[in-house]
């Protein structure tokens, strides 16, 4: 991985919290912040996907039910 040094500013209390974390003590601030940013970006991507799904299907329940109603009628619960 090719890395580029960057400079960021943060308040002292946040930096102190980062420095107290075991990951920072093991791998350093860069690794901690890199992992935190990756987690944030993945969580944001998932929220965006969820939002697009909600927008796509909101208000379409009757239409979607009509599409699968025939298949649902042919399904049966397994006998015990």
Residue pairs with C-beta under 8 A, 6 or more apart in sequence:
3 30
8 33
18 24
18 29
18 32
18 33
19 25
19 29
21 32
23 31
23 32
23 35
24 31
24 32
57 64
